Amino acid sequence: MTPDETAGEVASSEPGRVVAVYDVNGGSTGRDSAELPMESLVSATQWTPWPGMQAEYRSILEMAGRPVSLVEIGAALQIPVGVARVLVSDLAGAGYVAVHEPEPTGDDGRPRAAVLERLLEGLRAR
């Protein structure tokens, strides 16, 4: 296969097997997923998987035992962040996870002063 033929595909956990991205998320588009910033944190609210739950969903629930970002989820599952958004959106819609979005930025797109002050305090405390 050439790189062009594998575009849109991700490697699964099994060596030599390639899975199309739309197979990972079951073709779901996650209605609200486009609105989730990649730095959003995800935490599990429910631990009991539904019967037949996909491995990716179970993995996300395990990772979300502590707050984890969408980027970390994508990296751990070896999937694009957009696919992680859809999977997290599906879990959030079913009540399995809570999504904590970052604080809004100022009008200029920069973090607000209060956020920077808390960051500085945290760094100084180390």
C-alpha positions as CSV (number, residue, x, y, z in Angstrom):
1,M,0.0,0.0,0.0
2,T,1.2,3.5,-0.8
3,P,0.8,6.4,1.7
4,D,-2.0,7.7,-0.5
5,E,-3.9,4.4,-0.2
6,T,-3.6,4.4,3.6
7,A,-4.7,8.0,4.1
8,G,-7.5,8.1,6.7
9,E,-6.5,4.8,8.2
10,V,-4.9,4.1,11.6
11,A,-2.9,1.2,12.9
12,S,-4.7,-1.0,15.4
13,S,-3.1,-2.8,18.3
14,E,-2.6,-5.9,16.2
15,P,0.5,-5.8,14.1
16,G,-0.1,-5.8,10.4
17,R,-3.8,-4.9,10.6
18,V,-5.0,-1.5,9.4
19,V,-8.4,-0.1,10.4
20,A,-10.2,2.8,8.7
21,V,-10.8,5.7,11.0
22,Y,-14.6,5.6,10.3
23,D,-14.6,2.0,11.5
24,V,-13.1,3.1,14.9
25,N,-16.0,5.5,15.6
26,G,-18.6,3.3,13.9
27,G,-19.3,6.0,11.3
28,S,-20.5,8.4,14.0
29,T,-19.9,12.1,13.4
30,G,-20.5,13.2,17.0
31,R,-22.8,16.2,16.6
32,D,-21.2,18.3,19.2
33,S,-17.6,16.9,18.8
34,A,-16.4,19.8,16.5
35,E,-17.0,22.2,19.4
36,L,-14.7,20.4,21.8
37,P,-11.3,22.1,22.1
38,M,-8.4,19.7,21.9
39,E,-7.2,20.8,25.3
40,S,-10.6,19.8,26.9
41,L,-10.2,17.5,29.9
42,V,-12.3,14.3,30.1
43,S,-13.2,12.5,33.3
44,A,-15.3,9.4,33.8
45,T,-18.6,9.7,35.6
46,Q,-19.7,6.1,35.1
47,W,-17.6,2.9,35.1
48,T,-20.0,0.2,34.0
49,P,-19.6,-0.3,30.2
50,W,-22.7,-1.2,28.2
51,P,-22.9,-4.7,26.6
52,G,-20.7,-4.9,23.5
53,M,-18.9,-1.6,24.2
54,Q,-16.0,-1.0,21.7
55,A,-12.5,-1.4,23.0
56,E,-11.8,2.3,22.3
57,Y,-14.7,3.4,24.5
58,R,-13.5,1.1,27.3
59,S,-10.0,2.4,27.0
60,I,-11.2,6.0,27.2
61,L,-13.2,5.2,30.4
62,E,-10.1,3.6,31.9
63,M,-7.9,6.7,31.0
64,A,-10.6,9.1,32.3
65,G,-10.3,7.7,35.8
66,R,-8.2,10.8,36.2
67,P,-8.7,14.0,34.1
68,V,-7.2,13.4,30.6
69,S,-7.1,15.6,27.6
70,L,-8.5,14.8,24.1
71,V,-4.9,15.0,22.8
72,E,-3.7,12.4,25.3
73,I,-6.6,10.1,24.4
74,G,-5.8,10.4,20.7
75,A,-2.2,9.7,21.3
76,A,-2.8,6.7,23.6
77,L,-5.3,5.1,21.2
78,Q,-3.2,6.1,18.2
79,I,-6.1,7.8,16.5
80,P,-6.5,11.4,15.1
81,V,-7.7,13.9,17.7
82,G,-10.9,14.4,15.5
83,V,-11.8,10.7,16.0
84,A,-11.0,11.0,19.8
85,R,-13.4,14.0,19.8
86,V,-16.2,11.9,18.3
87,L,-15.7,9.0,20.7
88,V,-15.6,11.3,23.7
89,S,-18.7,13.1,22.4
90,D,-20.5,9.8,22.1
91,L,-19.5,8.8,25.7
92,A,-20.5,12.3,27.0
93,G,-23.9,12.0,25.3
94,A,-24.4,8.7,27.0
95,G,-23.4,10.1,30.4
96,Y,-20.2,8.1,30.8
97,V,-17.8,11.0,30.8
98,A,-17.8,14.7,31.7
99,V,-16.0,17.1,29.5
100,H,-14.3,20.1,31.1
101,E,-13.6,22.8,28.6
102,P,-10.8,25.3,29.1
103,E,-11.6,28.7,30.4
104,P,-12.4,31.2,27.7
105,T,-9.6,33.5,26.4
106,G,-9.6,37.3,26.2
107,D,-10.8,39.2,23.2
108,D,-7.3,39.0,21.8
109,G,-7.2,35.2,22.0
110,R,-4.7,35.2,24.9
111,P,-5.3,33.5,28.3
112,R,-6.8,35.8,30.9
113,A,-4.5,37.2,33.5
114,A,-6.2,35.1,36.3
115,V,-5.2,31.9,34.5
116,L,-1.6,33.0,34.0
117,E,-1.4,34.0,37.7
118,R,-2.7,30.6,38.8
119,L,-0.2,28.9,36.5
120,L,2.7,31.0,37.9
121,E,1.6,30.2,41.5
122,G,1.5,26.5,40.6
123,L,5.0,26.7,39.1
124,R,6.4,28.6,42.1
125,A,4.9,26.0,44.5
126,R,7.0,23.3,42.9
